[in-house]
């Protein structure tokens, strides 16, 4: 079942996204109770934690950025040769909440043109 709020309706230029988030400090980026709910405790310790996710947001350049129908940002970062890290972010004027993240195959990254 597809939740219409989660559908990406607009592709955002990577530069525009980087310009939006460059003014946020790591202290303004928060993980939510929902961020890691898919992972076991062992995976949380060994795999990705909130600090590592913050590094992706503040230091790495995404490979795709989209805005979902619900207003959240869907951000895709290269994770390894075959996979991408997809993060769902709620960007507010004073903070960024990391709603959740997934490791996905790169072939599933949306192929959308930029809207003018």
VENLINLIN-V885727 format. One record per residue. N is the residue number from 1. OMEGA is omega in degrees with one decimal (999 if undefined). D_FIRST is the distance of its C-alpha to the first C-alpha in whole Angstrom. Layout:
BEGIN
N;OMEGA;D_FIRST, N;OMEGA;D_FIRST
END
This chain:
BEGIN
1;179.3;0, 2;175.5;4, 3;-173.8;6, 4;177.9;9, 5;-177.5;12, 6;-179.8;11, 7;177.7;12, 8;-178.8;15, 9;-176.8;17, 10;173.1;21, 11;179.8;22, 12;176.4;25, 13;-177.9;28, 14;179.2;29, 15;179.9;32, 16;177.8;31, 17;179.2;29, 18;177.4;32, 19;179.1;34, 20;-171.4;32, 21;-174.5;31, 22;-179.2;35, 23;179.1;36, 24;174.7;34, 25;177.8;36, 26;178.0;34, 27;179.8;35, 28;178.5;33, 29;-174.1;30, 30;168.8;28, 31;-179.0;26, 32;175.0;24, 33;-176.8;23, 34;-172.0;20, 35;-172.3;21, 36;-172.1;22, 37;-179.6;20, 38;-173.9;18, 39;171.9;22, 40;179.0;25, 41;178.7;28, 42;178.8;29, 43;179.1;27, 44;-179.0;27, 45;-173.8;31, 46;-167.3;31, 47;179.3;28, 48;174.5;27, 49;-175.4;29, 50;-179.2;29, 51;177.9;32, 52;177.2;31, 53;177.6;27, 54;178.3;30, 55;176.3;32, 56;-176.0;29, 57;-172.8;29, 58;-173.1;33, 59;-175.8;34, 60;179.5;32, 61;179.8;31, 62;176.4;27, 63;175.8;26, 64;175.5;24, 65;177.0;23, 66;175.5;20, 67;-179.1;20, 68;177.4;16, 69;-179.2;16, 70;177.6;16, 71;178.0;20, 72;177.8;19, 73;172.1;20, 74;-174.6;18, 75;-179.3;21, 76;177.2;22, 77;173.7;25, 78;-179.6;27, 79;172.7;27, 80;-174.6;28, 81;-174.1;29, 82;-169.0;26, 83;175.3;23, 84;172.7;22, 85;177.9;22, 86;176.7;19, 87;172.9;20, 88;-176.4;18, 89;170.8;21, 90;-175.2;22, 91;178.2;26, 92;-178.1;28, 93;-175.9;32, 94;-179.2;33, 95;174.3;30, 96;174.9;27, 97;174.3;25, 98;-176.4;23, 99;178.5;20, 100;175.6;18, 101;179.9;19, 102;166.6;17, 103;-176.2;20, 104;173.8;18, 105;-177.0;20, 106;-179.2;21, 107;-179.7;20, 108;177.0;17, 109;-178.4;18, 110;176.5;18, 111;-177.4;21, 112;172.8;21, 113;175.4;25, 114;172.1;26, 115;179.7;26, 116;999;30
END
